[in-house]
C-alpha cells in the first residue's frame, strides 16, 4: 500500500500521509488538510476519526478481540487481578512482585477521603444520583491537594494514579452508606481491592464473590477511545488538572447511551416483571418492527459478532448467583431472556447476543447494589483506563488542545434592527 493517499477537491490534488497501526489498521492523516485546501472533514460522532495514536488497548469488533497492552482479555481475566491490570494499563508492562506490592500498597494507603470531602458528600440528599456525587466529589478533591496540581513529574503521576484508585472506591462506598442511613465503613488495608469494596459496602466478604467482582472490574478497565475516555483526553488537553479531567469522564459515562446501559437492562427487567413477567412475549415484541420495545443488553455497537467480555462475565455471573443463592424474580426473567435469545434464529442470525452490560447488571443486582449505582461500578472499573489515557496523552509530544471544526449553516451577515422596528 502506498504511504500517501490522494484527495481531489475542486480539481486540485492533495497528498495525505497514510499511517498504519501495529495490528494493520490504516488511517489517513488529515492534519494539514485544512491548511492546504481550506477544507475540513465531517464525521458525525467521530465514528471514522482517529483522535490519537495509542498503545494501550486494541479492539477488533469484527473478530471479537480485546487486548490490554497486547495481552488478551481472556488471559487477564483468568490469571491477573484488577490492580495488576491497572498497573499494566498505566505503565505498559506486567509488574514484578515488588512493583505490584508497592502499587497495591499505595492504593490502599491513600484510600481515605479528606474530612472536607466527606462533609461535601454529607450535604447531598440521600436520594441524589450517585454519579452526580462522584463527579462533584472527584473535582472537589482538587481543592484538598493543591500540591498535586500543576506540572506533573513521574512521581506525582504515580501518586495521583494510586490515590484516585483508592479514593474513588472509598467515595462510592461512603455515599452508599450515607444514603442508607448507615455509618460508613473505613477502608481496610488488609483486604484486596474487591474484598475491601464489599466490606465497605456490606460488611461481609466472600472470596468467590470478590473474585467475580475483580473479573468484572478487569473487563471494564479500558475500551479504547470511547466517549468517556475521549472526554478525559479532551479536557486533559487543555492542561486541566487530573481531578477535573476524571470528573469530566464520570459525567460523560453517566449518559444512558454510554455507562447507563446496565441500568437500562434492570429497568427493562422491572418493566417486564410489572407486566406479568412473560419474557417470551417480550422477545416477540423485540422482533416486531412496529413495536417500540427495545431489548436492552443484547448486541453491541462495536462488537459485530460477539463481545469477548460477555463470554467471561457469564461465568462470573453464574458463580455469583450460585454462591449467593439469590431468589429474585428479575434474575429469573433475565436468565429466561438469555436462554431463549441464544437459541432463537432471529437473534442468532443477527448476532444479538447478551453483552457485558446484560450480565454486569445481573451481578450487581445479586450483590444488592442499587440500580442507580450501577454506573458508579462502571466508574471504578474504567478509572485505570482513564488514568492511562490521560497519562499517555501528557507524555506524547506535540499534543494540541482539542478543538474540532464545524461547517456553519446559519444566517449570512445581517444588520442589527432596533427593538422598536422589529
Wavefront OBJ file of the C-alpha trace (Angstrom):
o trace
v 0.000 0.000 0.000
v 1.203 3.497 -0.838
v 2.227 5.663 2.093
v 0.229 8.520 0.604
v -3.479 8.991 -0.075
v -4.600 11.356 -2.815
v -7.662 13.540 -2.365
v -9.085 15.632 -5.199
v -11.086 18.727 -4.288
v -12.323 21.184 -6.938
v -9.820 19.791 -9.404
v -6.854 20.140 -7.058
v -4.955 17.101 -5.752
v -3.736 16.829 -2.184
v -1.480 14.099 -0.848
v -2.037 12.967 2.727
v 0.163 10.614 4.768
v -1.147 7.108 5.452
v -0.463 5.775 8.944
v -0.523 2.055 9.739
v -1.006 0.655 13.227
v 0.742 -2.379 14.678
v -2.374 -4.519 14.093
v -2.757 -3.416 10.478
v -5.273 -0.613 10.905
v -4.934 2.148 8.341
v -5.563 5.840 8.900
v -5.225 8.927 6.732
v -3.513 11.834 8.483
v -5.542 14.952 7.647
v -3.601 17.265 9.957
v -2.549 19.528 7.080
v -5.758 19.270 5.027
v -7.416 22.482 6.148
v -4.232 24.497 5.901
v -3.536 23.375 2.337
v -7.051 23.142 0.922
v -9.280 25.231 3.242
v -11.393 22.054 3.553
v -12.326 20.048 6.626
v -13.897 16.615 7.051
v -17.303 15.978 8.628
v -17.726 12.848 10.761
v -20.859 12.706 12.910
v -19.972 11.118 16.250
v -16.309 10.817 15.150
v -17.054 7.229 14.114
v -14.391 7.308 11.401
v -11.981 9.735 13.022
v -8.858 8.729 14.903
v -8.192 11.294 17.614
v -4.804 9.940 18.611
v -2.283 7.138 18.298
v -2.324 4.916 21.377
v -0.508 1.812 22.585
v -2.888 0.981 25.441
v -5.831 -1.038 24.129
v -6.501 -2.906 20.895
v -10.078 -3.658 19.936
v -11.318 -5.505 16.855
v -15.101 -5.523 16.844
v -15.474 -7.770 13.810
v -13.345 -10.548 15.318
v -14.336 -10.027 18.947
v -10.816 -9.182 20.131
v -9.917 -7.061 23.160
v -6.343 -6.756 24.395
v -4.719 -4.557 27.020
v -1.111 -3.736 26.080
v -1.154 -6.813 23.846
v -2.475 -9.225 26.469
v -5.783 -10.954 25.568
v -8.611 -10.045 27.909
v -9.318 -13.745 28.380
v -5.858 -14.348 29.898
v -6.001 -11.293 32.135
v -9.450 -12.176 33.458
v -8.318 -15.705 34.272
v -4.839 -15.105 35.649
v -4.496 -11.478 36.723
v -6.239 -9.171 39.190
v -7.670 -5.682 38.910
v -4.774 -3.765 40.452
v -2.223 -5.674 38.372
v -4.222 -4.835 35.236
v -4.402 -1.213 36.377
v -0.612 -1.127 36.638
v -0.320 -2.760 33.213
v -2.579 -0.184 31.568
v -0.707 2.750 33.061
v 2.882 1.501 32.819
v 2.839 -0.758 29.768
v 4.178 -3.964 31.322
v 3.027 -6.505 33.866
v 4.619 -5.546 37.196
v 7.184 -7.566 39.124
v 6.088 -8.736 42.554
v 7.836 -5.775 44.175
v 6.263 -3.320 41.722
v 2.816 -4.811 42.256
v 3.176 -4.771 46.044
v 4.239 -1.128 46.010
v 1.398 -0.158 43.689
v -1.224 -2.076 45.690
v 0.021 -0.669 48.996
v -0.070 2.875 47.634
v -3.690 2.378 46.529
v -4.607 1.042 49.983
v -2.658 3.629 51.961
v -4.222 6.582 50.127
v -7.820 5.373 50.094
v -9.085 7.540 52.956
v -11.063 10.624 51.984
v -10.284 14.080 53.397
v -12.791 15.123 56.066
v -13.738 18.099 53.923
v -14.782 15.862 51.028
v -16.837 13.735 53.421
v -18.612 16.900 54.597
v -19.350 17.832 50.984
v -20.808 14.390 50.318
v -22.843 14.655 53.524
v -24.658 17.675 52.065
v -26.190 15.638 49.240
v -29.706 14.316 49.855
v -29.918 10.567 50.338
v -31.730 10.141 47.024
v -29.162 12.106 44.995
v -27.846 10.199 41.992
v -24.508 8.625 42.959
v -22.932 9.674 39.647
v -23.538 13.328 40.458
v -21.940 12.774 43.849
v -18.954 11.018 42.263
v -18.394 13.759 39.677
v -18.676 16.506 42.313
v -16.569 14.645 44.857
v -13.835 13.937 42.328
v -13.400 17.546 41.264
v -13.688 18.639 44.919
v -10.582 16.570 45.710
v -8.567 19.090 43.685
v -9.156 21.672 46.419
v -7.606 19.433 49.050
v -4.459 18.546 47.113
v -3.095 21.791 45.623
v 0.365 20.215 45.571
v -0.917 17.662 43.031
v -1.941 20.295 40.503
v 0.472 21.801 38.028
v 3.493 20.313 36.289
v 3.322 16.539 36.574
v 6.535 14.574 37.001
v 6.636 10.776 37.120
v 6.478 10.639 40.913
v 3.452 12.933 41.061
v 1.639 10.927 38.376
v 2.271 7.711 40.288
v 0.882 9.251 43.456
v -2.161 10.615 41.671
v -2.943 7.349 39.905
v -2.758 5.255 43.063
v -4.555 7.867 45.154
v -7.523 8.188 42.811
v -7.799 4.411 42.522
v -8.239 4.205 46.289
v -10.318 7.315 46.861
v -12.855 6.653 44.099
v -13.707 3.345 45.764
v -13.955 4.982 49.193
v -16.130 7.780 47.805
v -18.622 5.389 46.226
v -18.937 3.318 49.392
v -19.132 6.367 51.674
v -22.127 7.843 49.852
v -23.844 4.457 49.611
v -23.695 4.050 53.383
v -24.863 7.625 53.944
v -27.789 7.120 51.545
v -28.818 4.056 53.567
v -28.620 5.968 56.841
v -25.752 3.772 57.998
v -22.312 4.632 59.332
v -19.601 4.473 56.641
v -17.010 1.709 56.907
v -13.377 2.794 56.636
v -11.067 1.191 54.049
v -9.207 -1.877 55.310
v -5.614 -2.101 54.083
v -5.531 -5.808 54.936
v -8.017 -6.617 52.180
v -7.537 -6.736 48.421
v -9.386 -4.221 46.229
v -12.671 -6.073 45.553
v -12.840 -7.521 49.073
v -12.337 -4.087 50.586
v -15.134 -2.726 48.413
v -17.533 -5.474 49.506
v -16.569 -4.926 53.136
v -17.135 -1.170 52.948
v -20.486 -1.702 51.214
v -21.930 -4.710 53.017
v -19.561 -5.511 55.909
v -19.124 -9.016 54.537
v -16.685 -10.663 52.145
v -16.985 -13.904 50.219
v -13.774 -14.849 48.325
v -15.622 -16.265 45.303
v -17.865 -13.240 45.013
v -14.847 -10.948 45.423
v -13.084 -12.800 42.611
v -16.123 -12.453 40.356
v -16.228 -8.714 41.078
v -12.500 -8.473 40.360
v -13.048 -10.074 36.943
v -15.877 -7.662 36.215
v -13.661 -4.679 37.013
v -10.921 -6.051 34.738
v -13.386 -6.387 31.854
v -14.362 -2.729 32.190
v -10.865 -1.335 32.751
v -10.384 0.192 29.292
v -12.131 0.145 25.945
v -10.098 2.287 23.582
v -11.348 5.771 22.595
v -14.884 5.556 23.935
v -16.926 8.630 24.881
v -15.671 8.963 28.463
v -12.015 8.161 27.673
v -12.097 10.697 24.854
v -13.644 13.214 27.252
v -10.806 12.711 29.726
v -8.322 13.315 26.906
v -10.185 16.374 25.590
v -10.390 18.023 28.999
v -6.824 17.000 29.818
v -5.607 18.503 26.533
v -6.399 21.948 27.946
v -3.972 21.098 30.788
v -6.836 20.975 33.271
v -5.829 19.048 36.375
v -6.370 15.295 36.589
v -9.191 15.590 39.140
v -11.153 17.791 36.719
v -10.369 15.535 33.763
v -11.583 12.414 35.565
v -14.657 14.232 36.846
v -15.491 15.072 33.235
v -15.064 11.404 32.334
v -17.506 10.459 35.092
v -20.058 12.908 33.706
v -19.644 11.509 30.191
v -20.075 7.963 31.471
v -23.277 8.994 33.259
v -25.122 9.225 29.942
v -27.561 6.358 29.274
v -26.013 5.745 25.848
v -22.648 5.041 27.491
v -22.340 3.883 31.081
v -26.038 3.601 31.817
v -26.611 0.518 29.683
v -26.590 -1.983 32.557
v -29.031 0.200 34.469
v -31.291 0.183 31.393
v -31.198 -3.626 31.450
v -32.543 -3.763 35.003
v -35.185 -1.157 34.258
v -36.307 -3.288 31.302
v -36.494 -6.389 33.511
v -38.545 -4.463 36.075
v -40.954 -3.369 33.327
v -41.330 -6.975 32.143
v -41.977 -8.113 35.705
v -44.671 -5.480 36.256
v -46.333 -6.649 33.032
v -46.594 -10.231 34.210
v -43.028 -11.469 33.725
v -43.573 -13.225 30.385
v -40.089 -12.902 28.869
v -41.018 -14.923 25.770
v -43.693 -12.385 24.856
v -41.139 -9.601 25.143
v -38.747 -11.440 22.853
v -41.530 -11.483 20.274
v -42.118 -7.775 20.851
v -38.406 -7.164 20.214
v -38.718 -8.897 16.841
v -41.749 -6.837 15.829
v -40.520 -3.782 13.927
v -43.777 -1.971 14.597
v -43.363 -2.387 18.356
v -41.356 0.376 20.126
v -39.982 -2.093 22.704
v -36.193 -2.487 22.621
v -34.339 -5.424 24.123
v -31.615 -3.897 26.270
v -28.284 -5.632 26.884
v -28.152 -7.541 23.583
v -25.717 -6.850 20.746
v -23.003 -4.201 20.791
v -22.190 -1.099 18.767
v -18.546 -2.112 18.341
v -18.530 -5.914 18.576
v -20.260 -7.236 15.472
v -20.041 -10.987 16.153
v -19.669 -11.416 19.899
v -18.489 -9.461 22.913
v -15.429 -11.288 24.294
v -16.141 -9.815 27.710
v -19.639 -11.310 27.796
v -18.305 -14.863 27.482
v -16.063 -14.290 30.504
v -18.566 -12.420 32.614
v -21.265 -15.061 32.098
v -19.123 -17.483 34.107
v -18.668 -14.892 36.839
v -22.401 -14.243 36.801
v -23.206 -17.938 37.227
v -20.700 -18.139 40.108
v -22.247 -15.179 41.933
v -25.836 -16.386 41.506
v -24.969 -19.891 42.667
v -22.864 -18.707 45.594
v -25.383 -16.191 46.877
v -28.404 -18.368 46.188
v -30.436 -15.283 45.356
v -34.139 -15.906 44.729
v -35.044 -12.845 42.697
v -37.831 -12.834 40.064
v -35.937 -10.280 37.992
v -32.934 -12.554 37.745
v -35.228 -15.369 36.666
v -36.572 -13.184 33.860
v -33.008 -12.289 32.848
v -31.939 -15.934 32.674
v -35.052 -16.736 30.660
v -34.306 -13.982 28.147
v -30.725 -15.164 27.853
v -31.614 -18.826 27.275
v -34.374 -18.129 24.750
v -32.448 -15.482 22.786
v -29.353 -17.662 22.420
v -31.378 -20.323 20.589
v -33.842 -18.099 18.719
v -32.905 -17.932 14.975
v -33.891 -14.250 14.806
v -31.327 -13.247 17.426
v -28.714 -15.799 16.373
v -28.728 -14.703 12.724
v -28.455 -11.043 13.694
v -25.782 -11.768 16.290
v -27.898 -10.183 19.027
v -26.139 -11.917 21.902
v -26.189 -10.879 25.583
v -23.407 -8.367 26.094
v -21.294 -7.355 29.088
v -23.913 -4.852 30.272
v -26.571 -7.555 30.448
v -24.546 -9.757 32.763
v -22.992 -6.972 34.833
v -26.428 -5.671 35.750
v -27.456 -9.136 36.914
v -24.322 -9.441 39.079
v -24.796 -6.034 40.666
v -28.440 -6.808 41.351
v -27.478 -10.093 43.020
v -24.895 -8.326 45.186
v -27.522 -5.922 46.451
v -26.091 -2.856 44.730
v -28.912 -0.392 43.938
v -29.707 0.177 40.284
v -28.757 3.855 40.311
v -25.269 2.867 41.474
v -24.553 0.530 38.554
v -22.836 3.284 36.591
v -20.670 4.070 39.621
v -19.433 0.489 39.437
v -18.523 1.216 35.827
v -16.551 4.248 37.066
v -14.495 2.083 39.420
v -13.728 -0.364 36.644
v -12.969 2.225 33.947
v -10.894 4.548 36.143
v -7.498 2.898 35.435
v -8.203 3.201 31.714
v -8.995 6.909 32.034
v -5.815 7.408 34.033
v -3.777 5.517 31.437
v -5.298 7.534 28.587
v -4.542 10.784 30.407
v -1.012 9.658 31.250
v -0.285 8.627 27.674
v -1.622 11.923 26.348
v 0.513 14.003 28.727
v 3.597 12.033 27.705
v 3.023 12.324 23.950
v 4.948 15.102 22.223
v 3.054 17.555 20.075
v -0.398 17.000 21.595
v -2.578 20.035 20.948
v -5.660 21.231 22.772
v -8.728 19.527 21.315
v -10.600 21.957 19.113
v -12.922 20.425 16.478
v -14.059 22.451 13.478
v -17.563 22.835 12.075
v -19.450 23.644 8.910
v -21.529 26.743 9.614
v -25.142 26.519 8.345
v -26.664 29.632 9.916
v -27.606 33.037 8.517
v -25.225 35.059 6.398
v -24.301 38.527 7.638
v -27.286 40.563 8.845
v -27.653 44.124 10.121
v -28.924 44.853 13.606
v -32.520 46.114 13.842
v -33.562 48.381 16.687
v -36.098 46.814 19.043
v -38.869 49.326 18.174
v -38.618 48.363 14.462
v -38.837 44.566 14.845
l 1 2 3 4 5 6 7 8 9 10 11 12 13 14 15 16 17 18 19 20 21 22 23 24 25 26 27 28 29 30 31 32 33 34 35 36 37 38 39 40 41 42 43 44 45 46 47 48 49 50 51 52 53 54 55 56 57 58 59 60 61 62 63 64 65 66 67 68 69 70 71 72 73 74 75 76 77 78 79 80 81 82 83 84 85 86 87 88 89 90 91 92 93 94 95 96 97 98 99 100 101 102 103 104 105 106 107 108 109 110 111 112 113 114 115 116 117 118 119 120 121 122 123 124 125 126 127 128 129 130 131 132 133 134 135 136 137 138 139 140 141 142 143 144 145 146 147 148 149 150 151 152 153 154 155 156 157 158 159 160 161 162 163 164 165 166 167 168 169 170 171 172 173 174 175 176 177 178 179 180 181 182 183 184 185 186 187 188 189 190 191 192 193 194 195 196 197 198 199 200 201 202 203 204 205 206 207 208 209 210 211 212 213 214 215 216 217 218 219 220 221 222 223 224 225 226 227 228 229 230 231 232 233 234 235 236 237 238 239 240 241 242 243 244 245 246 247 248 249 250 251 252 253 254 255 256 257 258 259 260 261 262 263 264 265 266 267 268 269 270 271 272 273 274 275 276 277 278 279 280 281 282 283 284 285 286 287 288 289 290 291 292 293 294 295 296 297 298 299 300 301 302 303 304 305 306 307 308 309 310 311 312 313 314 315 316 317 318 319 320 321 322 323 324 325 326 327 328 329 330 331 332 333 334 335 336 337 338 339 340 341 342 343 344 345 346 347 348 349 350 351 352 353 354 355 356 357 358 359 360 361 362 363 364 365 366 367 368 369 370 371 372 373 374 375 376 377 378 379 380 381 382 383 384 385 386 387 388 389 390 391 392 393 394 395 396 397 398 399 400 401 402 403 404 405 406 407 408 409 410 411 412 413 414 415 416 417 418 419 420 421 422
